[in-house]
Amino acid sequence: MIVAENLRVEFRRRLFAPKLQALIGLNLDVRDGDFFALVGQNGAGKSTAMYCMLGLLAPTSGKIEVMGRTPDLGAPANEQVAYLPEEPHYHLYLTVEEATRYYSTLYGRRVPESTISDVLDRLGLGPFRSLRLSKCSKGMKQKVGIAQCLIHETRLLFLDEPTRGLDPLVVREFREALREIHKRGTTVVMNSHVLSEIEMLANRVAIIDAGRVVLQDDLQNLLTLDKESYGVTFTPVGDVPSFITSVERVGDLVRGSVPKERLYDFMEYSRTAGATVQECSLKRSSLEDSFFKVVNEGRATA
């Protein structure tokens, strides 16, 4: 679906200033049907890479192909592409319904009124169809953007920090809408700082640091079990045993790690001290754990 080979992007911020290296030999491979996440810190090059995929920015060198073609603004293939930026800008004098209808016509296809009504209702926008966008929250504006993707069911959807600034309820509704779009066959490419969201949505991840892809893999390979230690959560009685490491206190609870060879010692402590155990399981590496490990190792060898 998307292939980037040795992609480089340089900016000159002002006359005679040194060039800023935004992307440095970036390589990427997004397969048809992926929910693909670009992960990295601010300034890592995630948005720059996405702009190259959209044809909004021409790379300084290297090769990029989207659906077998070099991205080009105004190309017929763009009818199969949708993009939701972090901060959508609309004609604010339009109502929710008017905006949804107007922007959907930009694809050059007639959209039945029943389809528009159905999409608005599915996103919880039905009761606000007559509300002007100038009065809408950021979450509602994001939903207006995702409505376009639901209406046309494009082949490829780009999302740039889609949940930043949204309240938890809106994030959940937004997440379900994205799952529905992906389930219907759309390939999704998303930038996000919210690693917990990526864990719930993506099937493949690329970790970008300093303009390079330092790791690209299936998400399940990054969420590995640590078979050498157990994660425990319990209510302690007395002192916490010294063999429990990485201790974190949350109210009356203690969370920590127990080496597998000391598991029975922990069980014996719990029994004799009368500690209440809420959880005891093999530790699982989160995407956040993998992200920092990969980035730190990459910088150490650079």
Rosetta silent file (secondary structure, phi, psi, omega in degrees, C-alpha in Angstrom):
SEQUENCE: MIVAENLRVEFRRRLFAPKLQALIGLNLDVRDGDFFALVGQNGAGKSTAMYCMLGLLAPTSGKIEVMGRTPDLGAPANEQVAYLPEEPHYHLYLTVEEATRYYSTLYGRRVPESTISDVLDRLGLGPFRSLRLSKCSKGMKQKVGIAQCLIHETRLLFLDEPTRGLDPLVVREFREALREIHKRGTTVVMNSHVLSEIEMLANRVAIIDAGRVVLQDDLQNLLTLDKESYGVTFTPVGDVPSFITSVERVGDLVRGSVPKERLYDFMEYSRTAGATVQECSLKRSSLEDSFFKVVNEGRATA
SCORE:     score description
SCORE:     0.000 S_00000001
   1 L     0.000  -49.583  178.026    0.000    0.000    0.000 S_00000001
   2 E  -134.850  131.089  177.102    2.773    2.453    0.988 S_00000001
   3 E  -132.170  125.093  174.433    6.507    2.072    0.422 S_00000001
   4 E  -121.240  129.254 -178.402    9.128    4.638    1.458 S_00000001
   5 E  -126.751  119.238  175.679   12.779    4.029    0.641 S_00000001
   6 E    49.782   46.755 -175.764   15.651    6.140    1.990 S_00000001
   7 E   -76.153  129.774  178.050   13.373    9.164    2.321 S_00000001
   8 E  -128.098  136.904  176.083   15.102   12.439    3.166 S_00000001
   9 E  -134.380  126.339  178.218   13.521   15.820    3.867 S_00000001
  10 E  -120.623  139.141  175.129   15.521   18.992    4.540 S_00000001
  11 E  -119.703  145.147  168.901   14.178   22.394    5.555 S_00000001
  12 E  -112.562  109.337 -173.090   15.911   25.756    5.593 S_00000001
  13 L   -71.003  -28.217  175.945   14.169   27.744    8.301 S_00000001
  14 L  -156.272  163.880 -175.521   15.698   31.048    7.261 S_00000001
  15 L   -59.192  132.397  177.980   18.144   32.396    4.707 S_00000001
  16 L    70.044    1.187  177.664   21.730   31.196    5.229 S_00000001
  17 L   -79.584  154.457  176.148   20.705   29.104    8.257 S_00000001
  18 L   -61.423  149.404  179.925   21.803   25.449    8.448 S_00000001
  19 E   -73.871  141.993  176.061   19.346   22.992    6.986 S_00000001
  20 E   -91.514  124.751  179.635   17.092   21.083    9.338 S_00000001
  21 E   -88.646   97.849 -178.227   17.158   17.328    8.715 S_00000001
  22 E   -80.456  -41.743  175.549   13.516   16.302    9.269 S_00000001
  23 E  -128.419  136.051 -176.635   13.818   12.818    7.731 S_00000001
  24 E  -130.391   91.427  178.123   17.109   10.986    7.341 S_00000001
  25 E    65.595   44.032 -177.910   16.913    7.829    5.235 S_00000001
  26 E   -76.812  131.420  177.129   13.449    6.800    6.417 S_00000001
  27 E  -122.313  134.573 -173.323   12.249    3.369    5.246 S_00000001
  28 E  -150.974  146.994  178.706    8.669    2.243    5.683 S_00000001
  29 E  -142.568  110.126  177.694    6.329   -0.469    4.425 S_00000001
  30 E  -107.896  124.828 -176.852    2.564   -0.312    5.042 S_00000001
  31 L   -90.336  154.970  176.531    0.582   -3.313    3.842 S_00000001
  32 L   -60.053  127.578  179.228   -2.922   -3.293    2.428 S_00000001
  33 L    92.814   -1.432  178.696   -5.390   -3.691    5.301 S_00000001
  34 L   -70.437  151.477  156.605   -3.017   -2.535    8.054 S_00000001
  35 E  -108.508   98.438 -166.840   -3.938   -0.315   10.949 S_00000001
  36 E  -105.830  129.066 -178.702   -0.472    1.200   11.018 S_00000001
  37 E  -112.380  134.016  172.075    0.788    3.512   13.759 S_00000001
  38 E   -99.935  118.379 -173.383    3.700    5.947   13.547 S_00000001
  39 E  -117.102  135.907  177.373    5.132    6.394   17.041 S_00000001
  40 L   175.685  165.385  179.189    7.707    8.932   18.149 S_00000001
  41 L   -76.428  170.283  176.081    8.405   11.976   20.259 S_00000001
  42 L   -56.867  133.505  179.414    7.699   15.541   19.141 S_00000001
  43 L    83.281    4.834 -178.422   10.002   16.433   16.266 S_00000001
  44 L   -71.953  -25.867 -179.590   10.779   12.806   15.418 S_00000001
  45 L   116.943    9.244 -177.076    9.465   13.217   11.855 S_00000001
  46 H   -62.544  -52.399 -177.660    6.055   11.505   12.059 S_00000001
  47 H   -67.175  -36.563  177.454    4.003   14.328   10.557 S_00000001
  48 H   -60.692  -43.660  177.992    6.668   15.069    7.951 S_00000001
  49 H   -61.231  -41.530  179.835    6.544   11.437    6.816 S_00000001
  50 H   -65.451  -40.016  178.589    2.757   11.613    6.611 S_00000001
  51 H   -61.328  -36.230  176.589    2.884   14.835    4.553 S_00000001
  52 H   -66.004  -40.015  178.808    5.156   13.031    2.071 S_00000001
  53 H   -64.637  -33.025 -178.633    2.678   10.139    1.843 S_00000001
  54 H   -83.054  -11.713 -175.892   -0.132   12.611    1.156 S_00000001
  55 L    82.201   10.082  178.458    1.826   14.496   -1.500 S_00000001
  56 L   -79.873  -17.342 -178.035    1.688   17.681    0.577 S_00000001
  57 L  -141.605  127.143  178.502    5.483   17.728    0.825 S_00000001
  58 L   -86.537  126.873  179.618    8.017   16.650   -1.773 S_00000001
  59 L   -66.332  151.843  176.667   10.977   14.758   -0.268 S_00000001
  60 L   -66.380  -38.754  175.974   14.460   16.101   -0.847 S_00000001
  61 E  -158.427  172.123 -178.093   15.534   12.651   -2.016 S_00000001
  62 E    98.111 -176.564 -174.796   14.453    9.048   -1.828 S_00000001
  63 E  -130.509  138.311  173.016   11.389    7.250   -3.107 S_00000001
  64 E  -140.969  134.429  177.673    7.817    7.040   -1.894 S_00000001
  65 E  -130.854  136.457  176.350    4.861    5.240   -3.484 S_00000001
  66 E  -123.916  119.589 -175.770    1.258    5.143   -2.318 S_00000001
  67 L    54.394   38.326  175.065   -0.985    2.544   -3.970 S_00000001
  68 L    83.260    3.734 -177.554    1.725    2.042   -6.586 S_00000001
  69 E  -131.874  154.326  172.479    2.070    5.736   -7.534 S_00000001
  70 L   -71.547  127.441 -177.885    4.121    8.718   -6.466 S_00000001
  71 L   -56.852  135.222 -177.864    1.810   10.938   -4.347 S_00000001
  72 L  -149.098  126.454  179.904    0.607   13.945   -6.314 S_00000001
  73 L   -61.942  135.225  178.333   -1.959   16.567   -5.346 S_00000001
  74 L    84.382   -0.441  179.723   -5.038   16.447   -7.553 S_00000001
  75 L   -70.172  146.505  179.061   -4.309   12.951   -8.881 S_00000001
  76 H   -55.273  -30.994 -178.450   -7.363   10.719   -9.552 S_00000001
  77 H   -63.983  -19.252 -178.503   -6.007    8.184   -7.044 S_00000001
  78 H   -69.756  -11.677  174.432   -6.640   10.707   -4.252 S_00000001
  79 H   -64.544  -18.907  179.433  -10.339    9.871   -4.480 S_00000001
  80 H   -99.642   12.404 -176.520   -9.386    6.765   -2.510 S_00000001
  81 E  -123.989  137.251  173.614   -7.531    8.739    0.185 S_00000001
  82 E  -126.902  151.861 -177.011   -8.854   10.601    3.233 S_00000001
  83 E  -141.944  127.005  175.543   -6.925   12.733    5.718 S_00000001
  84 E  -117.863  107.703 -179.262   -7.933   14.022    9.138 S_00000001
  85 L   -75.303  170.172  179.426   -5.408   16.533   10.553 S_00000001
  86 L   -63.156  -38.698 -179.736   -4.874   17.200   14.220 S_00000001
  87 L  -124.408   86.241  179.121   -6.634   20.567   13.948 S_00000001
  88 L   -64.112  141.681  176.698   -9.265   20.471   11.187 S_00000001
  89 L  -116.176  123.160 -176.359  -10.223   23.880    9.826 S_00000001
  90 L  -119.065  171.376  168.138  -13.768   24.264    8.553 S_00000001
  91 L   -78.879  101.875 -166.956  -16.069   26.954    7.249 S_00000001
  92 L   -70.048  -12.291  178.730  -17.378   27.747   10.713 S_00000001
  93 L   -80.402  -10.379  178.101  -20.604   29.358    9.513 S_00000001
  94 L   -79.269  152.459  172.379  -21.818   25.940    8.300 S_00000001
  95 E   -82.695  170.174  178.308  -23.879   23.659   10.491 S_00000001
  96 H   -56.254  -46.549 -178.815  -22.755   20.107   11.291 S_00000001
  97 H   -68.188  -42.204  179.909  -25.101   18.706    8.644 S_00000001
  98 H   -62.829  -41.866 -179.924  -24.217   21.327    6.028 S_00000001
  99 H   -65.213  -43.987  179.807  -20.502   20.754    6.530 S_00000001
 100 H   -61.185  -42.173  179.608  -20.853   16.985    6.290 S_00000001
 101 H   -68.094  -45.890 -176.030  -22.862   17.313    3.079 S_00000001
 102 H   -63.397  -51.004 -175.575  -20.570   19.949    1.519 S_00000001
 103 H   -67.902  -28.981  178.130  -17.249   18.249    2.211 S_00000001
 104 H   -68.930  -27.748  179.269  -18.587   14.877    1.074 S_00000001
 105 H   -74.141  -15.360 -179.135  -19.429   16.385   -2.346 S_00000001
 106 L   -66.222  -15.568  175.801  -15.773   17.347   -2.875 S_00000001
 107 L   -79.981   -4.517  178.506  -15.167   13.724   -3.875 S_00000001
 108 L    77.138   21.271  178.933  -17.381   14.344   -6.927 S_00000001
 109 L  -124.083  145.103  176.576  -19.981   11.789   -5.906 S_00000001
 110 L   -79.716  130.997 -179.389  -23.613   12.267   -4.986 S_00000001
 111 L  -112.582  121.998  178.902  -24.344   11.192   -1.432 S_00000001
 112 L   -60.405  144.799  179.014  -27.931   10.246   -0.498 S_00000001
 113 H   -59.961  -32.675  179.892  -29.434   12.249    2.368 S_00000001
 114 H   -64.035  -34.640  178.864  -30.203    8.973    4.151 S_00000001
 115 H   -67.697  -43.142  178.627  -26.485    8.134    4.199 S_00000001
 116 H   -61.910  -44.961  179.626  -25.582   11.506    5.731 S_00000001
 117 H   -63.320  -40.721 -179.130  -28.266   11.129    8.408 S_00000001
 118 H   -63.443  -44.273 -179.080  -27.162    7.586    9.199 S_00000001
 119 H   -65.610  -43.163  178.998  -23.511    8.592    9.632 S_00000001
 120 H   -61.129  -40.703  179.590  -24.364   11.571   11.842 S_00000001
 121 H   -67.077  -40.388 -178.846  -26.525    9.365   14.051 S_00000001
 122 H   -64.582  -29.220 -179.600  -23.838    6.674   14.332 S_00000001
 123 L   -94.561    5.317  179.817  -21.322    9.276   15.524 S_00000001
 124 L    75.818   17.947 -178.351  -23.730   10.850   17.991 S_00000001
 125 L   -97.307   -6.467 -177.969  -23.997   14.025   15.916 S_00000001
 126 H   -51.799  -49.694 -179.064  -27.675   13.648   15.029 S_00000001
 127 H   -66.351  -12.454 -176.674  -28.982   15.903   17.829 S_00000001
 128 H  -113.369   17.862 -174.229  -26.453   18.577   16.802 S_00000001
 129 L   -61.278  -26.526 -178.320  -27.004   18.537   13.047 S_00000001
 130 L   -97.112    4.199 -179.790  -28.264   22.164   13.096 S_00000001
 131 L   -82.544  133.026  179.016  -25.471   23.461   15.327 S_00000001
 132 E   -69.982  146.154 -178.549  -22.965   25.773   13.651 S_00000001
 133 H   -62.133  -26.447  178.018  -19.368   24.571   13.656 S_00000001
 134 H   -63.403  -20.253 -179.710  -18.329   27.798   15.374 S_00000001
 135 H  -100.635   -1.570 -174.305  -20.216   26.521   18.426 S_00000001
 136 L   -86.176  149.932  173.715  -18.855   22.948   18.291 S_00000001
 137 L   -75.414  169.447  177.596  -16.241   21.457   20.588 S_00000001
 138 H   -61.055  -39.411  179.922  -13.018   20.011   19.231 S_00000001
 139 H   -61.530  -40.807  179.146  -14.419   16.511   19.678 S_00000001
 140 H   -67.224  -38.019  178.146  -17.481   17.313   17.595 S_00000001
 141 H   -65.528  -37.595  176.778  -15.314   18.835   14.867 S_00000001
 142 H   -62.870  -38.332  179.463  -13.185   15.668   14.831 S_00000001
 143 H   -66.355  -35.892  175.795  -16.369   13.640   14.404 S_00000001
 144 H   -61.386  -38.155  177.842  -17.376   15.791   11.433 S_00000001
 145 H   -66.544  -44.133 -178.718  -14.024   14.878    9.902 S_00000001
 146 H   -70.285  -23.132  177.314  -14.413   11.165   10.538 S_00000001
 147 H   -60.268  -36.353  179.161  -17.932   11.339    9.089 S_00000001
 148 H   -62.080  -38.074 -178.890  -16.386   11.972    5.664 S_00000001
 149 H   -69.891  -36.237  178.241  -14.400    8.753    5.976 S_00000001
 150 H   -70.525  -36.449 -178.000  -17.489    6.759    6.949 S_00000001
 151 H   -66.173  -46.340 -172.927  -19.524    8.193    4.097 S_00000001
 152 H   -98.184  -15.039  178.966  -17.079    7.387    1.314 S_00000001
 153 L    47.795   61.280 -179.282  -15.218    4.420    2.832 S_00000001
 154 L   -65.766  162.926 -178.506  -11.945    5.377    1.225 S_00000001
 155 L   -76.930  -27.530 -174.614   -9.234    2.814    0.654 S_00000001
 156 E  -139.324  129.749 -178.457   -6.631    4.708    2.690 S_00000001
 157 E  -125.681  127.181  176.105   -7.106    6.937    5.746 S_00000001
 158 E  -107.150  133.291  179.710   -4.450    9.168    7.344 S_00000001
 159 E  -129.240  125.187 -179.080   -4.928   10.432   10.913 S_00000001
 160 E  -110.699  105.225 -178.660   -2.591   12.950   12.552 S_00000001
 161 L    47.694   58.504 -170.896   -2.932   12.927   16.366 S_00000001
 162 L   -70.740  -21.165 -175.238   -6.694   12.359   16.089 S_00000001
 163 L  -108.137    4.709 -178.457   -7.475   12.054   19.822 S_00000001
 164 L   -65.020  129.361  176.654   -5.332   14.842   21.272 S_00000001
 165 L    82.724    1.947 -179.621   -7.402   17.122   23.483 S_00000001
 166 L   -91.579  147.771  178.446  -10.522   14.955   23.379 S_00000001
 167 L   -76.560  160.242 -172.977  -12.342   13.911   26.542 S_00000001
 168 H   -56.037  -37.847 -179.234  -12.403   10.170   27.417 S_00000001
 169 H   -66.122  -43.153  179.045  -15.995    9.604   26.276 S_00000001
 170 H   -66.015  -39.162  178.041  -15.359   11.155   22.868 S_00000001
 171 H   -58.653  -43.587 -179.829  -12.101    9.176   22.541 S_00000001
 172 H   -63.196  -45.091  178.793  -14.007    5.951   23.102 S_00000001
 173 H   -63.224  -41.599  179.372  -16.650    6.836   20.492 S_00000001
 174 H   -62.560  -42.300  179.505  -13.918    7.903   18.068 S_00000001
 175 H   -60.682  -42.721  179.650  -12.044    4.637   18.646 S_00000001
 176 H   -65.699  -36.761  177.145  -15.131    2.585   17.828 S_00000001
 177 H   -64.338  -40.443  178.864  -15.654    4.570   14.621 S_00000001
 178 H   -66.195  -39.705  176.990  -12.059    3.870   13.570 S_00000001
 179 H   -60.471  -40.141  179.656  -12.478    0.163   14.295 S_00000001
 180 H   -64.818  -44.130  179.363  -15.555    0.132   12.096 S_00000001
 181 H   -61.266  -45.670 -179.369  -13.751    1.878    9.241 S_00000001
 182 H   -64.822  -40.285 -179.498  -10.804   -0.523    9.476 S_00000001
 183 H   -61.727  -30.638 -179.621  -13.080   -3.562    9.685 S_00000001
 184 L   -80.013   -1.270  172.842  -14.701   -2.517    6.403 S_00000001
 185 L   113.442    0.937  179.662  -11.324   -2.753    4.662 S_00000001
 186 L   -77.303  133.723  171.551   -9.766    0.695    4.939 S_00000001
 187 E   -81.039  128.411 -176.302   -6.017    0.839    5.524 S_00000001
 188 E  -115.805  132.393  173.383   -5.354    3.308    8.353 S_00000001
 189 E  -120.600  121.499 -172.697   -2.100    5.181    9.038 S_00000001
 190 E  -130.318  133.017  166.578   -2.113    7.087   12.333 S_00000001
 191 E   -92.454  136.777  176.074    0.298    9.353   14.193 S_00000001
 192 L  -161.893  145.308  171.823   -0.280    9.406   17.924 S_00000001
 193 L   -91.883  -13.300 -175.055    1.452   10.104   21.221 S_00000001
 194 L   -86.883   91.341 -173.230   -1.194    8.098   23.098 S_00000001
 195 H   -66.152  -30.231  177.992    0.482    4.697   23.181 S_00000001
 196 H   -65.678  -34.480  176.325   -2.396    3.064   25.052 S_00000001
 197 H   -66.298  -40.834  179.797   -4.708    3.993   22.160 S_00000001
 198 H   -62.952  -39.708  178.685   -2.307    2.467   19.669 S_00000001
 199 H   -59.166  -32.869 -177.306   -2.260   -0.773   21.647 S_00000001
 200 H   -85.205  -14.203 -172.358   -6.045   -0.988   21.286 S_00000001
 201 H  -119.792  -43.941 -168.716   -6.188   -0.175   17.570 S_00000001
 202 L   -81.404  153.292  170.795   -3.024   -0.885   15.574 S_00000001
 203 L  -110.100  -17.560  176.317   -1.738   -4.184   14.243 S_00000001
 204 E  -138.900  150.410 -173.343    1.630   -2.809   13.070 S_00000001
 205 E  -137.920  141.275  168.715    3.888   -0.080   14.441 S_00000001
 206 E  -120.471  125.210  176.865    6.871    1.943   13.257 S_00000001
 207 E   -95.439  121.175 -176.437    8.949    3.692   15.912 S_00000001
 208 E  -111.623  132.888  177.088   10.515    6.868   14.508 S_00000001
 209 E  -143.467  128.729  177.755   13.345    8.756   16.193 S_00000001
 210 L    52.674   41.640  173.989   15.388   11.653   14.819 S_00000001
 211 L    82.763    5.414 -179.726   14.010   11.206   11.306 S_00000001
 212 E  -125.338  151.643  169.308   14.643    7.460   11.050 S_00000001
 213 E   -84.432  113.211 -178.726   12.559    4.339   11.529 S_00000001
 214 E   -92.675  -16.667  175.320   14.395    2.519   14.312 S_00000001
 215 E  -161.600  136.734  173.337   11.935   -0.370   14.448 S_00000001
 216 E  -135.354  124.969 -174.057    8.997   -1.603   12.381 S_00000001
 217 E  -163.101  168.605  171.494    7.123   -4.696   13.511 S_00000001
 218 E   -66.816  141.575 -178.032    3.794   -6.290   14.306 S_00000001
 219 H   -58.064  -40.511 -176.393    2.364   -4.858   17.507 S_00000001
 220 H   -61.328  -25.405  178.208    2.003   -8.301   19.092 S_00000001
 221 H   -76.324  -17.535  178.847    5.774   -8.780   18.841 S_00000001
 222 H   -93.367  -14.005  179.663    6.314   -5.648   20.924 S_00000001
 223 L  -104.214   68.208 -173.009    3.873   -6.690   23.646 S_00000001
 224 L   -91.841  156.607  174.974    5.888   -9.617   24.909 S_00000001
 225 E   -85.790  135.911  172.355    5.643  -11.543   28.151 S_00000001
 226 E   -90.696  101.947 -174.721    8.546  -11.292   30.596 S_00000001
 227 E   -80.563    3.434 -178.735    8.811  -14.927   31.685 S_00000001
 228 E  -100.116   -7.542 -178.821   11.422  -14.108   34.328 S_00000001
 229 E  -151.382  158.171  179.551    9.231  -12.050   36.654 S_00000001
 230 E  -113.771  140.141  172.355    5.690  -11.610   37.883 S_00000001
 231 E   -90.193  129.263 -177.401    3.785   -8.398   38.286 S_00000001
 232 E  -125.784  145.290  172.950    1.972   -8.272   41.624 S_00000001
 233 E  -131.736  125.240 -174.774   -0.594   -5.917   43.133 S_00000001
 234 E  -155.452  163.880  173.316   -1.462   -6.346   46.788 S_00000001
 235 E   -99.597  110.937 -172.375   -2.392   -4.639   50.042 S_00000001
 236 L   -75.454  157.250  170.048    0.649   -5.045   52.298 S_00000001
 237 L  -126.266  115.687 -174.729    0.743   -5.843   55.984 S_00000001
 238 L    79.173 -156.730 -178.972    3.912   -4.591   57.612 S_00000001
 239 L   -72.619  147.320  176.124    7.086   -4.023   55.583 S_00000001
 240 L   -78.238  129.328 -178.838    7.207   -4.952   51.910 S_00000001
 241 L   -56.174  146.014 -175.307    9.655   -7.861   51.398 S_00000001
 242 L   -68.561  -21.563 -179.050   12.983   -6.832   49.878 S_00000001
 243 L   -76.746   -6.612  175.276   12.703   -9.343   47.005 S_00000001
 244 L   -89.390  119.133 -176.463    9.806   -7.279   45.579 S_00000001
 245 E  -111.188  174.325 -179.638   11.323   -4.669   43.255 S_00000001
 246 E    52.402   44.109 -175.338   10.032   -1.706   41.225 S_00000001
 247 E   -71.426  132.139  177.075    7.685   -0.933   44.094 S_00000001
 248 E  -133.740  128.782 -179.494    4.986    1.634   43.370 S_00000001
 249 E  -101.698  130.120  176.559    2.382    2.704   45.921 S_00000001
 250 E  -128.728   96.084 -174.968   -1.112    3.701   44.788 S_00000001
 251 L    65.252 -126.280  178.654   -3.186    4.520   47.843 S_00000001
 252 L   -84.134   -7.677 -175.771   -3.296    1.399   50.016 S_00000001
 253 E   -91.676  153.484  172.656   -2.066   -0.786   47.162 S_00000001
 254 E  -124.397  132.053  173.630    1.474   -1.772   46.266 S_00000001
 255 E  -114.785  141.950 -179.978    2.551   -2.770   42.768 S_00000001
 256 E  -168.252 -175.444 -179.626    5.859   -4.415   42.085 S_00000001
 257 E  -116.424  140.720  177.512    7.876   -7.186   40.433 S_00000001
 258 E  -124.336  122.128  175.894    8.711  -10.575   41.865 S_00000001
 259 E   -57.577  144.664 -174.550   11.431  -12.773   40.278 S_00000001
 260 H   -58.630  -31.473 -179.130    9.953  -16.098   39.203 S_00000001
 261 H   -74.017  -10.898  178.483   12.244  -17.989   41.618 S_00000001
 262 H  -109.273   12.100 -177.860   10.772  -15.977   44.531 S_00000001
 263 H   -60.559  -44.520 -179.037    7.115  -16.452   43.602 S_00000001
 264 H   -67.413  -29.671  174.015    6.505  -19.028   46.319 S_00000001
 265 H   -64.269  -39.286  178.182    8.183  -16.693   48.830 S_00000001
 266 H   -65.575  -41.988  178.984    5.685  -14.018   47.849 S_00000001
 267 H   -63.688  -39.672  179.167    2.791  -16.443   48.267 S_00000001
 268 H   -66.536  -41.416  176.126    4.101  -17.477   51.681 S_00000001
 269 H   -59.336  -45.210 -178.996    4.465  -13.831   52.720 S_00000001
 270 H   -60.940  -41.321 -177.204    0.890  -13.153   51.615 S_00000001
 271 H   -69.722  -47.939 -174.449   -0.419  -16.145   53.567 S_00000001
 272 H   -75.532  -35.089 -179.016    1.453  -15.569   56.798 S_00000001
 273 H   -84.714  -18.378 -178.278    1.154  -11.768   56.868 S_00000001
 274 L    81.052   24.427  178.083   -2.458  -11.753   55.721 S_00000001
 275 L   -72.490  142.736  178.910   -1.789   -9.504   52.728 S_00000001
 276 E   -92.934  117.526 -178.884   -4.592   -9.257   50.181 S_00000001
 277 E   -94.150  123.310  178.204   -3.383  -10.110   46.665 S_00000001
 278 E   -96.840  -30.678 -178.381   -5.325   -8.477   43.840 S_00000001
 279 E  -153.154  140.222  173.234   -3.144   -9.536   40.921 S_00000001
 280 E  -152.022  108.190 -176.228   -0.241  -11.869   40.252 S_00000001
 281 E  -152.899  160.701  174.676    0.695  -12.598   36.653 S_00000001
 282 E   -56.631  137.032 -178.019    3.636  -12.757   34.282 S_00000001
 283 E   -71.452  137.437  177.730    4.703   -9.226   33.438 S_00000001
 284 E  -111.621  130.147  176.365    3.774   -7.998   29.992 S_00000001
 285 L   -72.757  126.540  176.949    5.835   -5.375   28.235 S_00000001
 286 L   -82.957  169.571  175.265    3.627   -2.496   27.120 S_00000001
 287 H   -61.861  -34.911  177.686    4.150   -0.523   23.923 S_00000001
 288 H   -62.490  -44.037  177.842    5.487    2.267   26.113 S_00000001
 289 H   -58.893  -47.558 -178.456    8.108   -0.096   27.586 S_00000001
 290 H   -65.006  -38.836 -178.514    9.145   -1.257   24.110 S_00000001
 291 H   -60.220  -52.059 -177.447    9.186    2.286   22.753 S_00000001
 292 H   -68.051  -33.993  177.990   11.609    3.644   25.341 S_00000001
 293 H   -65.023  -46.795 -178.512   13.779    0.546   25.187 S_00000001
 294 H   -64.715  -46.118 -178.094   14.095    0.716   21.387 S_00000001
 295 H   -63.919  -45.160 -179.096   14.713    4.479   21.306 S_00000001
 296 H   -65.128  -40.270  178.299   17.299    4.397   24.103 S_00000001
 297 H   -66.081  -38.819  179.583   19.147    1.459   22.546 S_00000001
 298 H   -64.903  -39.138 -179.873   19.119    3.185   19.158 S_00000001
 299 H   -71.792  -31.529 -179.328   20.584    6.388   20.589 S_00000001
 300 H   -68.942  -29.142 -178.471   23.241    4.458   22.514 S_00000001
 301 H   -97.544   -4.571 -177.732   24.516    2.839   19.307 S_00000001
 302 L   -71.948    0.000    0.000   24.188    5.934   17.107 S_00000001
